Amino acid sequence: MNQSNIAMRDHSAESALFVRRVVVSIVFVLALISVLFLNLYYLQVESFQVYKTRSNDNRINVLPVAPNRGLIYDRNGVLLAENRPIFSLEITIEKIDDLDKTVLELAELLGLDQDDIDNFYKQKKRQRRFKPVALVNRLTTEQAALFSVNQHKYHGVNIEAYLKRYYPHGDTLTHTLGYVGKINDKDVIRLDKEGKTATYAATRDIGKQGVERYYEEMLHGVPGYQEVEVNNRGKIIRVLKFVPPEPGKDIYLNIDLAMQRKAQKLLDGRRGSVVMIDAKDGGVLAMVSSPSYDPNLFVHGISSKNYNELLHSFSRPLINRATQGRYPPASTIKMQMALLGLNEGTITPQSKIWDPGSWQIPNTSKRFRDWKRWGHGWVDVYHAIEQSCDTFFYDLIYQVGIDKTSAFMKQFGFGDYTGIDIAEETTAVMPSRGWKRARFNQPWYQGDTISIGIGQGYWTATPIQLAQATANLARRGEVIVPRLLKSIRTGSGSFEVPPDHKAPIVLNNESYWQVALDGMYGVVNKKTGTARKAFADTEYKAAGKSGTAQVVNMKEDEVYDAEKLAEHHRDNAMFVAYAPFENPEVVTSVVVENAGGGSSHAAPVARAMFDAYFAGKKAADEAKLFNLPLVAPQPIENTNLLAPTEAGAQ
């Protein structure tokens, strides 16, 4: 072999190359090991607490606990709103493989209808992840038994127990108590804006109307929470920590259930309202709006059929007539009109006018009729109130004018909120020049003024306003605020809610109050009083004023004939009263829609309310005196209560 063709190997160079490669490899491996150790140090030391918390979150859940809602009692301790246990069938959607199939199977098993299924899917859309959604809010005993037998087939479906609101007296107190209902989308938005989302995290219901809504924060309470350990299927293994919720406060109302029931019975389903308040502190003893409805329908979610029946009913049971019903006050405000005339010097206690049965604005042919077509003859202010003489008040307001009238009547609360502690209230209308211009873009005419003098025209008032105005009169200008809440009970005891007052009504001469009150006394006690028959033979002395409010306008020479009018076009019967006359204790206002004369149809209701009140007070005093158990007395019956008065008398 040719030696020149053989290449010589450089072992030194090869050795050096190998060493370099080994060094690079070792450095690279050491770098990787360093990165690994650094990452382990970061995970095990630097981020230990973070990952420990994340790990615990996988097996530890924090569950909010809803507080028990506060109870509601009447002034005598009778339970009006309570909490009753119910069982709910709930589905955790994330644990279900085929939701639609599961829902259909459960619907068939438990006999559910399409409304139940539709409601479930509506709730599902607004429910947070991993939070159960109720398929059935109230399981019957039979349904609970059927599901329990088959529960092993439905992973992620459970029966849960809750306390749910219940109103044991049904429709008797609906418009006063209101009701609670499911938290809906609007509630969620409002709670989020108010920063109360966490407070209602475990709560399903919220006050919707009445006392339940007005005192929601007080009744709801403060939620608690529990930390629980769960397995990989979400089942609770054990409770690690429990912070109990703070239950809502129990409240006592001024409402007297016996008087509330009496008022409801007297209206007997007729459209109208009865309000009775304590003349000394403004406590609302009874507030009935008729017809009513059962609030329990709304607690668990009212069906579309039932809701539409209530919503479209001609009688409008959803409206609280006591605070939202707007009626022309008619002659029930003639005492205040008399005070206005006396205070302005337009009339005196001795001045008289001649009433031929109608009145005319000077230099016009338009006649404003008195209810008594042949007139009352010579009339002073006492007889004008006692006999409800329209002509007297036509002349009075013509001289005073609308501007002074509107300003004066607002002091009695007309055209304003009374301040009663529920949200469902309207101001009604105390008209003025500015009001008409804003409402109709029209000027004020003299004819508008004359109708206001007898509580007609644009003037409207609510029954609660009429009761407040009458109380302000009976108390000689001391303005009281109607109040439903009497006292609050907490863990440390209970405390009374003090009465609320507004600025008093001040007259130029305090003796004017007595003139108006004497006129009211004559209405129910004098021989010519329009309501004397309704208040015959009472054991107490009352004072009152009737009113007959026109629903539709009559032509100048047209004679009112109820038989020729549609029932809903007939006059409203009105009556306001207080008793006893010398030392007022209670005030009432009564409205019976489309019933006719106030003396014939509303005054007997007021009489019966006073009879029941004083009979109950007498029984309570006797029981206290002799240390006997209190037994509800039978109301005093009077066979003459429904005796008609003079035709057309107000």
ABEGO torsion letter per residue (X at the ends): XBAAABBBBBAAAAAAAAAAAAAAAAAAAAAAAAAAAAAAAAAAAAAAAAAAAAAAAAABBBBBBBBBBBBBBBAAGBBABBBBBBBBBBBBAAABABAAAAAAAAAAAAGBBAAAAAAAAAAAAABBBGBBBBABABBBAAAAAAAAAAAAABBGBBBBBBBBBBBAAEAAAAAAAEBBBBBBAAAAAAAAAAGAAAAAAABABBBABEAAAAAAAAAAEBBBBBBBBBBAAGBBABBABBBBBBBBBBBBBABBAAAAAAAAAAAGGBBEBBBBBBAAAGBBABBBBOBBBBAAAAAAEBBAAAAAAAAABAAGAABBAAAABBBBAEAAAAAAAAAAAAAAGABBAABBBBBAGBBBBBGBABBBBBABAAEAEBBBAAAAAAAGBAAAAAAAAAAAEAAAAAAAAAAAGBGBBAGBBBABBBAEBBBBAAAAAAAAGBBBBAAAAAAAAAGBEABBBBAAAAAAAAAAAAAGGBBBBBBABABBBBAAEBBBBBBBBBBBBBBABAAAAAAAAAAAAAAAABAABAAAAAABGBABBBBBBBBBBBABBBBAABBBBAAABBAAABBBBBBBBBOBAABBABBBBBBBBGAEBAAAAAAAAAAAAAAAAAAAAAAAAAAAAAGBBBBBBBBBBBAAAABBBBBGBX
